[in-house]
Every structure is written in C-alpha cells, then in structure tokens.
C-alpha cells in the first residue's frame, strides 16, 4: 500500500501526541486542530485523559472543537462516565467549550458532587453554560449543596458558577445561610455578596462573611 505525503503527516502527528516532550505534543495537537481529520477524534479524547500538562490539554480541547460535533459529542459523553477523574474533568471542560446543549443530560448530580474537585469544578462550569431555559432554579439548588466544599479556589469556582445563574440562586443561598456548618454559612454569604457586588473580590467577601458568622449574624440584608 502506498503511503501518501498526507498519510505520513498524519502518522507523524499521532506519534507526536505521545512524545515524551511536552513541546512536541503541543505542536502535534496544534497540527491536528489546524487540519481536522475524523480519524483523530478518538486519539484526541484518549490523550486528554492522560496528558499531564495543562497547556497541552487545552490545545487538545481546542483541536477537538475544530472537529464536527457529530463526531466529538458521542465520544465525550462516554468519557464523562470514565472511572478516570482526569478523563471526566477534561471531557466536561471540552463539552463546555463546544457548548452544545445536547450534552446537558450528561451533567448529572453525581458529576456536580464528584469527589474529585477538578471534576466537580468542570461540571459546575459546564452546567451553567449548558443549562436549558427554565432549569436554572433546579441547578442552583444542586450547586448550593456544594457550598462550603474545598479550599478557596474550589469555593471561588462554585461562587462564580452560582453568580452566573443570576438571582434565581437567592432562595438556595438563603437556605444555606441557615446551615449550622460555619463553612457553608460563610460561603453562602460570600456568594450573596458577589451577586450583589460583582466587583467585590472573593477573598474580601469570604473574610467578611466569616466575621459575620463568627459574630452570630445572618448577613441577610432586608430578608
């Protein structure tokens, strides 16, 4: 069988995606995205699950967005059910970049509360981008169950996701401010503050909320 110049370039790109050097893998992902080919979709998804470098993973995601959704969506929907945390996280991240609402049913409660913080954060971002009209209050309720979770970076991601939904989050936040858990209470107050004043830094909002909780206040203005 004769191997054409195009085939040789494809083989080189495939090998490049597995090279030990991150710079080579980056160039290979760029090449695949620049000249999309359906034969690469499976390999790109597979590589996302194991690629150790963030900037290479981001290029892999970009390369996937350059391919037809009809090919990438089924692969990514299977990947969000993977036992490998990075596979779930990266698939969710890519789905958020593609922005096709047919992926919405795959954003399950289990993913929104995934034990792995990176998976959960990717699920939160994807959910607020893909949520159908009318489903926002239910999503806000689901997201509010994660208030108080993790360190500052995780808490900031959740607050940003909630704030992106707008005022539909207020009932869920109000309920969370009655929580006996001071972390949940403070996180809910900080998120309320960010919703009222988006220019408020999260660090300031959370520290202010913690002081309110420590003093036994609710922080509920006008409620």
Secondary structure, DSSP 8 states (H G I E B T S, - for coil): ----HHHHHHHHHHHHTT-SSHHHHHHHHHHHHHT--GGGHHHHHHHHTT---HHHHHHHHHHHHTS-HHHHHHHHHHHTT-SSHHHHHHHHHHHHHH--GGGGGGS-HHHHT-SSHHHHHHHHHHHHHH--TT-HHHHHHHHHTTTT-SSHHHHHHHHHHHHHHGGGGHHHHHHHTT-S-HHHHHHHHHHHHHHH-TTS-HHHHHHHHHHHHHTT----TT-
